[in-house]
Amino acid sequence: MIETGVNVERIIHHIMEKKGAEIVVLDLRKITSIADYFIVAQGNSNVQVKAIADEVKEKMAKEDGLHPWHVEGMEGQRWILLDYVDIVVHIFDPKTRNYYDIEKLYEDAESWRVKTDY
């Protein structure tokens, strides 16, 4: 498992609260300066994709005082990006995730898949 900070773990927790699936953490620190981590997850529908994004945004703001620097995709709800500068959260529907295949683009990054109990 990758050594991550508290915020990565908290974001994963919030994703799991809304039953986000196929959660993968990419450690980008050794390969790019875009961000330290990408967290990639998916929802089974556009409604679930938005619900996951809303949960992360609301809970990180309320519990940790962190607000995304930039947000994209809330209208289309197929790929929502929450940019916390050091951590970028990508929440996809399955078809869009498969098409963009972020994990393949950053295959040189150390990564780990989060086990879910649902």
The first five atom37 places (N, CA, C, CB, O) and aatype in JSON, in Angstrom:
{
  "aatype": [12, 9, 6, 16, 7, 19, 2, 19, 6, 1, 9, 9, 8, 8, 9, 12, 6, 11, 11, 7, 0, 6, 9, 19, 19, 10, 3, 10, 1, 11, 9, 16, 15, 9, 0, 3, 18, 13, 9, 19, 0, 5, 7, 2, 15, 2, 19, 5, 19, 11, 0, 9, 0, 3, 6, 19, 11, 6, 11, 12, 0, 11, 6, 3, 7, 10, 8, 14, 17, 8, 19, 6, 7, 12, 6, 7, 5, 1, 17, 9, 10, 10, 3, 18, 19, 3, 9, 19, 19, 8, 9, 13, 3, 14, 11, 16, 1, 2, 18, 18, 3, 9, 6, 11, 10, 18, 6, 3, 0, 6, 15, 17, 1, 19, 11, 16, 3, 18],
  "atom_mask": [
    [1, 1, 1, 1, 1],
    [1, 1, 1, 1, 1],
    [1, 1, 1, 1, 1],
    [1, 1, 1, 1, 1],
    [1, 1, 1, 0, 1],
    [1, 1, 1, 1, 1],
    [1, 1, 1, 1, 1],
    [1, 1, 1, 1, 1],
    [1, 1, 1, 1, 1],
    [1, 1, 1, 1, 1],
    [1, 1, 1, 1, 1],
    [1, 1, 1, 1, 1],
    [1, 1, 1, 1, 1],
    [1, 1, 1, 1, 1],
    [1, 1, 1, 1, 1],
    [1, 1, 1, 1, 1],
    [1, 1, 1, 1, 1],
    [1, 1, 1, 1, 1],
    [1, 1, 1, 1, 1],
    [1, 1, 1, 0, 1],
    [1, 1, 1, 1, 1],
    [1, 1, 1, 1, 1],
    [1, 1, 1, 1, 1],
    [1, 1, 1, 1, 1],
    [1, 1, 1, 1, 1],
    [1, 1, 1, 1, 1],
    [1, 1, 1, 1, 1],
    [1, 1, 1, 1, 1],
    [1, 1, 1, 1, 1],
    [1, 1, 1, 1, 1],
    [1, 1, 1, 1, 1],
    [1, 1, 1, 1, 1],
    [1, 1, 1, 1, 1],
    [1, 1, 1, 1, 1],
    [1, 1, 1, 1, 1],
    [1, 1, 1, 1, 1],
    [1, 1, 1, 1, 1],
    [1, 1, 1, 1, 1],
    [1, 1, 1, 1, 1],
    [1, 1, 1, 1, 1],
    [1, 1, 1, 1, 1],
    [1, 1, 1, 1, 1],
    [1, 1, 1, 0, 1],
    [1, 1, 1, 1, 1],
    [1, 1, 1, 1, 1],
    [1, 1, 1, 1, 1],
    [1, 1, 1, 1, 1],
    [1, 1, 1, 1, 1],
    [1, 1, 1, 1, 1],
    [1, 1, 1, 1, 1],
    [1, 1, 1, 1, 1],
    [1, 1, 1, 1, 1],
    [1, 1, 1, 1, 1],
    [1, 1, 1, 1, 1],
    [1, 1, 1, 1, 1],
    [1, 1, 1, 1, 1],
    [1, 1, 1, 1, 1],
    [1, 1, 1, 1, 1],
    [1, 1, 1, 1, 1],
    [1, 1, 1, 1, 1],
    [1, 1, 1, 1, 1],
    [1, 1, 1, 1, 1],
    [1, 1, 1, 1, 1],
    [1, 1, 1, 1, 1],
    [1, 1, 1, 0, 1],
    [1, 1, 1, 1, 1],
    [1, 1, 1, 1, 1],
    [1, 1, 1, 1, 1],
    [1, 1, 1, 1, 1],
    [1, 1, 1, 1, 1],
    [1, 1, 1, 1, 1],
    [1, 1, 1, 1, 1],
    [1, 1, 1, 0, 1],
    [1, 1, 1, 1, 1],
    [1, 1, 1, 1, 1],
    [1, 1, 1, 0, 1],
    [1, 1, 1, 1, 1],
    [1, 1, 1, 1, 1],
    [1, 1, 1, 1, 1],
    [1, 1, 1, 1, 1],
    [1, 1, 1, 1, 1],
    [1, 1, 1, 1, 1],
    [1, 1, 1, 1, 1],
    [1, 1, 1, 1, 1],
    [1, 1, 1, 1, 1],
    [1, 1, 1, 1, 1],
    [1, 1, 1, 1, 1],
    [1, 1, 1, 1, 1],
    [1, 1, 1, 1, 1],
    [1, 1, 1, 1, 1],
    [1, 1, 1, 1, 1],
    [1, 1, 1, 1, 1],
    [1, 1, 1, 1, 1],
    [1, 1, 1, 1, 1],
    [1, 1, 1, 1, 1],
    [1, 1, 1, 1, 1],
    [1, 1, 1, 1, 1],
    [1, 1, 1, 1, 1],
    [1, 1, 1, 1, 1],
    [1, 1, 1, 1, 1],
    [1, 1, 1, 1, 1],
    [1, 1, 1, 1, 1],
    [1, 1, 1, 1, 1],
    [1, 1, 1, 1, 1],
    [1, 1, 1, 1, 1],
    [1, 1, 1, 1, 1],
    [1, 1, 1, 1, 1],
    [1, 1, 1, 1, 1],
    [1, 1, 1, 1, 1],
    [1, 1, 1, 1, 1],
    [1, 1, 1, 1, 1],
    [1, 1, 1, 1, 1],
    [1, 1, 1, 1, 1],
    [1, 1, 1, 1, 1],
    [1, 1, 1, 1, 1],
    [1, 1, 1, 1, 1],
    [1, 1, 1, 1, 1],
    [1, 1, 1, 1, 1]
  ],
  "atom_positions": [
    [[0.83, -1.18, 0.0], [0.0, 0.0, 0.0], [0.88, 1.25, 0.0], [-0.95, 0.0, 1.21], [1.95, 1.27, 0.61]],
    [[0.43, 2.26, -0.68], [1.14, 3.52, -0.78], [0.99, 4.28, 0.54], [0.62, 4.37, -1.97], [-0.07, 4.27, 1.16]],
    [[2.07, 4.94, 0.95], [1.99, 5.84, 2.1], [1.29, 7.11, 1.63], [3.42, 6.17, 2.7], [1.82, 7.84, 0.8]],
    [[0.11, 7.37, 2.15], [-0.64, 8.57, 1.75], [-0.94, 9.42, 2.98], [-1.95, 8.19, 1.03], [-0.77, 8.99, 4.12]],
    [[-1.39, 10.62, 2.72], [-1.76, 11.5, 3.81], [-3.19, 11.26, 4.25], [0.0, 0.0, 0.0], [-3.93, 10.47, 3.66]],
    [[-3.54, 11.95, 5.3], [-4.87, 11.84, 5.87], [-5.95, 12.2, 4.85], [-4.99, 12.74, 7.11], [-6.99, 11.56, 4.8]],
    [[-5.71, 13.22, 4.03], [-6.74, 13.66, 3.09], [-7.08, 12.6, 2.05], [-6.29, 14.91, 2.4], [-8.24, 12.48, 1.66]],
    [[-6.09, 11.84, 1.6], [-6.37, 10.75, 0.66], [-7.29, 9.74, 1.33], [-5.05, 10.07, 0.17], [-8.28, 9.31, 0.73]],
    [[-6.97, 9.36, 2.54], [-7.79, 8.38, 3.26], [-9.2, 8.92, 3.51], [-7.12, 8.01, 4.59], [-10.17, 8.18, 3.41]],
    [[-9.3, 10.19, 3.85], [-10.62, 10.79, 4.1], [-11.46, 10.81, 2.83], [-10.47, 12.21, 4.67], [-12.65, 10.5, 2.86]],
    [[-10.84, 11.18, 1.7], [-11.57, 11.21, 0.43], [-12.06, 9.8, 0.07], [-10.68, 11.78, -0.7], [-13.2, 9.63, -0.35]],
    [[-11.21, 8.81, 0.24], [-11.61, 7.43, -0.04], [-12.81, 7.05, 0.83], [-10.43, 6.45, 0.2], [-13.77, 6.44, 0.36]],
    [[-12.73, 7.4, 2.09], [-13.84, 7.12, 3.01], [-15.15, 7.73, 2.49], [-13.52, 7.65, 4.42], [-16.19, 7.07, 2.49]],
    [[-15.1, 8.98, 2.05], [-16.3, 9.66, 1.56], [-16.82, 9.02, 0.27], [-16.0, 11.15, 1.32], [-18.03, 8.91, 0.08]],
    [[-15.92, 8.59, -0.59], [-16.33, 7.88, -1.81], [-17.06, 6.59, -1.43], [-15.1, 7.56, -2.71], [-18.1, 6.26, -2.01]],
    [[-16.52, 5.88, -0.46], [-17.12, 4.62, -0.04], [-18.47, 4.83, 0.65], [-16.17, 3.88, 0.9], [-19.32, 3.94, 0.62]],
    [[-18.67, 5.98, 1.27], [-19.95, 6.27, 1.9], [-21.09, 6.24, 0.88], [-19.91, 7.65, 2.6], [-22.23, 5.94, 1.23]],
    [[-20.79, 6.56, -0.37], [-21.79, 6.55, -1.44], [-21.6, 5.35, -2.37], [-21.72, 7.85, -2.25], [-22.07, 5.34, -3.51]],
    [[-20.91, 4.33, -1.85], [-20.73, 3.05, -2.57], [-19.98, 3.2, -3.89], [-22.07, 2.42, -2.83], [-20.27, 2.49, -4.85]],
    [[-19.02, 4.12, -3.93], [-18.17, 4.24, -5.11], [-17.43, 2.93, -5.36], [0.0, 0.0, 0.0], [-17.03, 2.25, -4.41]],
    [[-17.26, 2.58, -6.61], [-16.67, 1.29, -6.98], [-15.32, 1.47, -7.65], [-17.61, 0.52, -7.9], [-14.96, 2.56, -8.09]],
    [[-14.58, 0.37, -7.71], [-13.32, 0.33, -8.46], [-12.41, 1.5, -8.12], [-13.6, 0.32, -9.95], [-11.91, 2.19, -9.01]],
    [[-12.2, 1.73, -6.83], [-11.4, 2.86, -6.38], [-9.91, 2.53, -6.5], [-11.75, 3.24, -4.91], [-9.45, 1.51, -5.99]],
    [[-9.19, 3.39, -7.18], [-7.75, 3.21, -7.38], [-7.04, 4.51, -6.99], [-7.43, 2.81, -8.86], [-7.5, 5.6, -7.34]],
    [[-5.93, 4.38, -6.28], [-5.1, 5.53, -5.94], [-3.82, 5.44, -6.75], [-4.79, 5.59, -4.4], [-3.15, 4.4, -6.75]],
    [[-3.49, 6.51, -7.45], [-2.25, 6.6, -8.22], [-1.32, 7.59, -7.53], [-2.54, 7.04, -9.7], [-1.69, 8.74, -7.31]],
    [[-0.13, 7.14, -7.2], [0.88, 8.01, -6.57], [1.71, 8.6, -7.7], [1.78, 7.21, -5.53], [2.53, 7.91, -8.31]],
    [[1.52, 9.87, -7.97], [2.17, 10.54, -9.09], [3.46, 11.26, -8.7], [1.22, 11.52, -9.71], [4.13, 11.83, -9.57]],
    [[3.82, 11.24, -7.45], [4.93, 12.06, -6.95], [6.25, 11.82, -7.67], [5.11, 11.82, -5.5], [7.05, 12.75, -7.8]],
    [[6.5, 10.6, -8.13], [7.78, 10.3, -8.78], [7.75, 10.47, -10.29], [8.19, 8.91, -8.45], [8.79, 10.39, -10.94]],
    [[6.54, 10.71, -10.86], [6.49, 10.74, -12.33], [6.01, 12.06, -12.93], [5.59, 9.65, -12.8], [6.24, 12.3, -14.12]],
    [[5.35, 12.91, -12.15], [4.85, 14.17, -12.69], [4.59, 15.16, -11.55], [3.56, 13.94, -13.52], [4.46, 14.78, -10.39]],
    [[4.51, 16.42, -11.91], [4.2, 17.44, -10.9], [2.75, 17.91, -10.98], [5.14, 18.64, -11.06], [2.37, 18.88, -10.33]],
    [[1.93, 17.23, -11.77], [0.51, 17.58, -11.92], [-0.18, 17.6, -10.56], [-0.2, 16.59, -12.87], [-0.92, 18.53, -10.24]],
    [[0.06, 16.56, -9.79], [-0.53, 16.41, -8.46], [0.27, 15.32, -7.75], [-2.08, 16.04, -8.53], [1.06, 14.62, -8.38]],
    [[0.07, 15.19, -6.46], [0.72, 14.1, -5.74], [-0.03, 12.79, -5.96], [0.8, 14.42, -4.24], [0.58, 11.73, -6.14]],
    [[-1.37, 12.88, -5.94], [-2.19, 11.68, -6.08], [-3.38, 11.94, -6.99], [-2.68, 11.19, -4.72], [-3.93, 13.04, -7.02]],
    [[-3.76, 10.91, -7.73], [-5.06, 10.83, -8.39], [-5.83, 9.76, -7.63], [-4.94, 10.51, -9.94], [-5.29, 8.7, -7.33]],
    [[-7.07, 10.04, -7.34], [-7.98, 9.02, -6.84], [-9.02, 8.83, -7.92], [-8.64, 9.43, -5.45], [-9.7, 9.78, -8.3]],
    [[-9.14, 7.61, -8.42], [-10.06, 7.3, -9.51], [-11.14, 6.36, -8.96], [-9.31, 6.65, -10.73], [-10.83, 5.36, -8.31]],
    [[-12.39, 6.69, -9.23], [-13.5, 5.86, -8.75], [-14.63, 5.93, -9.76], [-13.99, 6.33, -7.35], [-14.6, 6.73, -10.7]],
    [[-15.62, 5.07, -9.57], [-16.76, 5.13, -10.47], [-18.06, 4.88, -9.74], [-16.6, 4.12, -11.59], [-18.12, 4.24, -8.69]],
    [[-19.11, 5.44, -10.35], [-20.47, 5.18, -9.93], [-21.16, 4.44, -11.05], [0.0, 0.0, 0.0], [-20.74, 4.51, -12.2]],
    [[-22.22, 3.75, -10.73], [-22.91, 2.93, -11.73], [-23.89, 3.72, -12.59], [-23.65, 1.82, -11.06], [-24.4, 3.21, -13.59]],
    [[-24.15, 4.97, -12.22], [-25.06, 5.82, -12.98], [-24.62, 7.27, -12.82], [-26.55, 5.63, -12.51], [-23.8, 7.59, -11.96]],
    [[-25.16, 8.14, -13.65], [-24.85, 9.57, -13.54], [-25.28, 10.12, -12.18], [-25.54, 10.35, -14.67], [-24.61, 10.97, -11.6]],
    [[-26.4, 9.62, -11.68], [-26.89, 10.07, -10.37], [-25.89, 9.68, -9.28], [-28.28, 9.45, -10.07], [-25.6, 10.48, -8.4]],
    [[-25.36, 8.47, -9.34], [-24.39, 8.04, -8.34], [-23.06, 8.78, -8.49], [-24.16, 6.53, -8.44], [-22.43, 9.12, -7.49]],
    [[-22.64, 9.05, -9.71], [-21.41, 9.81, -9.94], [-21.53, 11.17, -9.25], [-21.12, 9.99, -11.47], [-20.62, 11.6, -8.55]],
    [[-22.65, 11.85, -9.46], [-22.86, 13.16, -8.83], [-22.96, 13.04, -7.31], [-24.13, 13.82, -9.4], [-22.42, 13.87, -6.59]],
    [[-23.64, 12.01, -6.84], [-23.78, 11.82, -5.39], [-22.42, 11.62, -4.72], [-24.69, 10.62, -5.09], [-22.18, 12.15, -3.63]],
    [[-21.54, 10.87, -5.36], [-20.19, 10.66, -4.82], [-19.44, 11.99, -4.79], [-19.41, 9.62, -5.67], [-18.82, 12.33, -3.78]],
    [[-19.48, 12.73, -5.88], [-18.79, 14.02, -5.94], [-19.34, 14.98, -4.88], [-18.93, 14.64, -7.34], [-18.57, 15.66, -4.2]],
    [[-20.65, 15.03, -4.75], [-21.25, 15.91, -3.74], [-20.82, 15.51, -2.34], [-22.79, 15.87, -3.85], [-20.53, 16.38, -1.51]],
    [[-20.78, 14.23, -2.07], [-20.38, 13.74, -0.75], [-18.94, 14.16, -0.43], [-20.51, 12.21, -0.68], [-18.66, 14.65, 0.66]],
    [[-18.05, 13.96, -1.38], [-16.64, 14.33, -1.16], [-16.54, 15.83, -0.93], [-15.76, 13.9, -2.37], [-15.92, 16.26, 0.04]],
    [[-17.15, 16.63, -1.81], [-17.08, 18.09, -1.68], [-17.62, 18.56, -0.34], [-17.84, 18.76, -2.81], [-16.97, 19.33, 0.36]],
    [[-18.81, 18.1, 0.0], [-19.47, 18.56, 1.23], [-18.73, 18.13, 2.49], [-20.88, 18.05, 1.27], [-18.53, 18.94, 3.39]],
    [[-18.33, 16.87, 2.55], [-17.68, 16.36, 3.76], [-16.27, 16.92, 3.92], [-17.63, 14.84, 3.73], [-15.85, 17.22, 5.04]],
    [[-15.53, 17.07, 2.82], [-14.18, 17.64, 2.94], [-14.27, 19.1, 3.4], [-13.42, 17.54, 1.59], [-13.43, 19.56, 4.17]],
    [[-15.27, 19.81, 2.92], [-15.44, 21.21, 3.34], [-15.87, 21.28, 4.8], [-16.48, 21.92, 2.44], [-15.3, 22.04, 5.59]],
    [[-16.87, 20.49, 5.16], [-17.44, 20.56, 6.51], [-16.48, 20.01, 7.57], [-18.75, 19.79, 6.55], [-16.29, 20.63, 8.62]],
    [[-15.9, 18.85, 7.31], [-15.11, 18.16, 8.33], [-13.63, 18.55, 8.32], [-15.22, 16.68, 8.13], [-12.98, 18.51, 9.36]],
    [[-13.11, 18.93, 7.16], [-11.68, 19.21, 7.05], [-11.36, 20.64, 6.62], [-11.05, 18.25, 6.09], [-10.19, 21.03, 6.58]],
    [[-12.38, 21.41, 6.29], [-12.16, 22.79, 5.85], [-11.5, 22.9, 4.5], [0.0, 0.0, 0.0], [-10.92, 23.94, 4.17]],
    [[-11.55, 21.84, 3.7], [-10.92, 21.84, 2.37], [-11.97, 21.98, 1.28], [-10.11, 20.54, 2.16], [-12.98, 21.28, 1.27]],
    [[-11.7, 22.89, 0.36], [-12.59, 23.12, -0.78], [-11.79, 22.88, -2.05], [-13.2, 24.56, -0.75], [-10.62, 23.26, -2.11]],
    [[-12.4, 22.27, -3.07], [-11.67, 22.07, -4.31], [-11.28, 23.39, -4.95], [-12.49, 21.25, -5.29], [-12.06, 24.35, -4.96]],
    [[-10.07, 23.42, -5.49], [-9.59, 24.59, -6.22], [-10.36, 24.72, -7.53], [-8.07, 24.49, -6.48], [-10.62, 25.82, -8.0]],
    [[-10.71, 23.57, -8.11], [-11.4, 23.55, -9.4], [-12.3, 22.32, -9.46], [-10.38, 23.55, -10.58], [-11.95, 21.26, -8.94]],
    [[-13.46, 22.47, -10.09], [-14.41, 21.37, -10.28], [-14.84, 21.38, -11.73], [-15.65, 21.51, -9.32], [-15.13, 22.44, -12.3]],
    [[-14.89, 20.21, -12.34], [-15.39, 20.07, -13.72], [-16.34, 18.9, -13.82], [-14.22, 19.89, -14.71], [-16.21, 17.92, -13.08]],
    [[-17.31, 18.99, -14.72], [-18.15, 17.86, -15.08], [-19.43, 17.7, -14.29], [0.0, 0.0, 0.0], [-20.14, 16.71, -14.48]],
    [[-19.76, 18.64, -13.41], [-20.98, 18.49, -12.6], [-22.24, 18.5, -13.47], [-21.06, 19.62, -11.56], [-23.24, 17.88, -13.12]],
    [[-22.19, 19.18, -14.59], [-23.37, 19.25, -15.45], [-23.62, 17.91, -16.15], [-23.2, 20.37, -16.5], [-24.74, 17.4, -16.15]],
    [[-22.58, 17.34, -16.75], [-22.73, 16.1, -17.51], [-22.79, 14.86, -16.66], [0.0, 0.0, 0.0], [-23.43, 13.88, -17.04]],
    [[-22.15, 14.88, -15.5], [-22.16, 13.79, -14.52], [-21.65, 12.46, -15.06], [-23.56, 13.61, -14.01], [-22.01, 11.4, -14.55]],
    [[-20.81, 12.51, -16.08], [-20.19, 11.28, -16.6], [-18.76, 11.16, -16.1], [-20.23, 11.26, -18.14], [-18.25, 10.06, -15.9]],
    [[-18.1, 12.32, -15.92], [-16.74, 12.38, -15.38], [-16.65, 13.68, -14.59], [-15.64, 12.31, -16.53], [-16.58, 14.77, -15.16]],
    [[-16.64, 13.54, -13.3], [-16.53, 14.72, -12.45], [-15.12, 14.74, -11.86], [-17.61, 14.72, -11.32], [-14.64, 13.74, -11.32]],
    [[-14.48, 15.89, -11.97], [-13.14, 16.08, -11.47], [-13.18, 17.08, -10.33], [-12.19, 16.55, -12.6], [-13.72, 18.18, -10.47]],
    [[-12.61, 16.69, -9.19], [-12.47, 17.57, -8.03], [-10.98, 17.76, -7.81], [-13.18, 16.98, -6.75], [-10.27, 16.82, -7.45]],
    [[-10.51, 18.98, -8.03], [-9.08, 19.27, -7.95], [-8.76, 19.94, -6.62], [-8.64, 20.16, -9.14], [-9.1, 21.11, -6.4]],
    [[-8.11, 19.19, -5.74], [-7.67, 19.72, -4.46], [-6.18, 20.07, -4.5], [-7.94, 18.7, -3.33], [-5.52, 20.09, -3.47]],
    [[-5.66, 20.34, -5.67], [-4.28, 20.72, -5.99], [-3.34, 19.52, -5.82], [-3.82, 21.9, -5.08], [-2.83, 19.0, -6.82]],
    [[-3.08, 19.07, -4.6], [-2.2, 17.92, -4.4], [-2.9, 16.59, -4.68], [-1.67, 17.92, -2.98], [-2.25, 15.59, -4.98]],
    [[-4.22, 16.6, -4.57], [-5.02, 15.4, -4.81], [-6.1, 15.75, -5.82], [-5.65, 14.85, -3.48], [-6.84, 16.72, -5.64]],
    [[-6.18, 14.98, -6.89], [-7.23, 15.17, -7.9], [-8.1, 13.93, -7.9], [-6.62, 15.45, -9.32], [-7.61, 12.81, -8.07]],
    [[-9.4, 14.14, -7.7], [-10.36, 13.05, -7.64], [-11.11, 12.98, -8.97], [-11.35, 13.24, -6.45], [-11.67, 13.98, -9.42]],
    [[-11.1, 11.8, -9.58], [-11.8, 11.55, -10.84], [-12.92, 10.56, -10.56], [-10.83, 11.02, -11.96], [-12.65, 9.44, -10.11]],
    [[-14.16, 10.95, -10.8], [-15.29, 10.06, -10.59], [-15.99, 9.87, -11.93], [-16.27, 10.63, -9.5], [-16.48, 10.83, -12.53]],
    [[-16.03, 8.64, -12.38], [-16.52, 8.32, -13.72], [-17.76, 7.44, -13.67], [-15.44, 7.63, -14.52], [-18.03, 6.77, -12.67]],
    [[-18.52, 7.45, -14.78], [-19.43, 6.35, -15.04], [-18.57, 5.27, -15.73], [-20.69, 6.8, -15.92], [-17.51, 5.6, -16.25]],
    [[-18.99, 4.01, -15.75], [-18.13, 2.94, -16.28], [-17.68, 3.14, -17.73], [-18.85, 1.62, -16.18], [-16.51, 2.91, -18.04]],
    [[-18.58, 3.57, -18.61], [-18.24, 3.72, -20.03], [-17.18, 4.81, -20.22], [-19.49, 4.05, -20.85], [-16.22, 4.62, -20.98]],
    [[-17.34, 5.94, -19.54], [-16.39, 7.04, -19.68], [-15.04, 6.66, -19.07], [-16.94, 8.31, -19.02], [-14.0, 7.01, -19.62]],
    [[-15.06, 5.96, -17.95], [-13.8, 5.53, -17.33], [-13.04, 4.6, -18.27], [-14.07, 4.82, -15.99], [-11.83, 4.74, -18.44]],
    [[-13.74, 3.68, -18.86], [-13.1, 2.75, -19.79], [-12.52, 3.49, -21.0], [-14.11, 1.69, -20.26], [-11.43, 3.15, -21.46]],
    [[-13.24, 4.48, -21.5], [-12.79, 5.23, -22.68], [-11.49, 6.0, -22.39], [-13.89, 6.19, -23.14], [-10.55, 5.94, -23.18]],
    [[-11.44, 6.73, -21.28], [-10.28, 7.56, -20.98], [-9.14, 6.79, -20.32], [-10.69, 8.71, -20.08], [-7.98, 7.19, -20.45]],
    [[-9.43, 5.72, -19.63], [-8.44, 4.81, -19.06], [-7.26, 5.53, -18.4], [-7.92, 3.88, -20.15], [-6.1, 5.35, -18.78]],
    [[-7.58, 6.35, -17.42], [-6.56, 7.15, -16.72], [-5.46, 6.27, -16.13], [-7.21, 7.99, -15.6], [-4.28, 6.64, -16.15]],
    [[-5.84, 5.11, -15.6], [-4.83, 4.23, -15.01], [-3.78, 3.81, -16.04], [-5.49, 2.98, -14.41], [-2.61, 3.67, -15.71]],
    [[-4.19, 3.61, -17.28], [-3.24, 3.25, -18.34], [-2.35, 4.44, -18.7], [-4.0, 2.76, -19.6], [-1.15, 4.27, -18.94]],
    [[-2.94, 5.64, -18.73], [-2.15, 6.83, -19.05], [-1.02, 7.04, -18.04], [-3.05, 8.07, -19.1], [0.06, 7.52, -18.38]],
    [[-1.29, 6.68, -16.8], [-0.31, 6.86, -15.73], [0.15, 5.51, -15.18], [-0.91, 7.72, -14.59], [0.31, 5.33, -13.97]],
    [[0.36, 4.56, -16.09], [0.73, 3.21, -15.66], [2.1, 3.15, -14.98], [0.71, 2.29, -16.85], [2.4, 2.16, -14.31]],
    [[2.94, 4.17, -15.15], [4.24, 4.2, -14.47], [4.11, 4.59, -13.0], [5.16, 5.17, -15.17], [5.07, 4.45, -12.24]],
    [[2.96, 5.08, -12.6], [2.75, 5.48, -11.21], [2.54, 4.24, -10.33], [1.53, 6.43, -11.09], [1.97, 3.24, -10.77]],
    [[3.02, 4.33, -9.12], [2.69, 3.29, -8.14], [1.2, 3.43, -7.86], [3.55, 3.43, -6.8], [0.69, 4.54, -7.75]],
    [[0.5, 2.31, -7.76], [-0.94, 2.39, -7.56], [-1.42, 1.27, -6.64], [-1.67, 2.31, -8.91], [-0.73, 0.28, -6.43]],
    [[-2.6, 1.48, -6.12], [-3.26, 0.42, -5.35], [-4.74, 0.56, -5.45], [-2.82, 0.45, -3.89], [-5.28, 1.67, -5.55]],
    [[-5.41, -0.58, -5.43], [-6.86, -0.67, -5.51], [-7.42, -0.79, -4.1], [-7.31, -1.88, -6.39], [-6.92, -1.57, -3.28]],
    [[-8.45, -0.01, -3.82], [-9.08, -0.03, -2.51], [-10.1, -1.16, -2.46], [-9.75, 1.34, -2.2], [-10.95, -1.28, -3.34]],
    [[-9.99, -1.98, -1.43], [-10.96, -3.08, -1.26], [-12.22, -2.52, -0.62], [-10.38, -4.24, -0.39], [-12.17, -1.78, 0.36]],
    [[-13.34, -2.88, -1.2], [-14.63, -2.46, -0.66], [-15.39, -3.68, -0.16], [-15.45, -1.69, -1.74], [-15.18, -4.79, -0.65]],
    [[-16.25, -3.47, 0.8], [-17.02, -4.57, 1.4], [-18.44, -4.66, 0.87], [-17.06, -4.41, 2.91], [-19.29, -5.3, 1.49]],
    [[-18.7, -4.04, -0.26], [-20.07, -4.06, -0.8], [-20.06, -4.53, -2.21], [-20.72, -2.69, -0.72], [-21.12, -4.61, -2.84]]
  ]
}
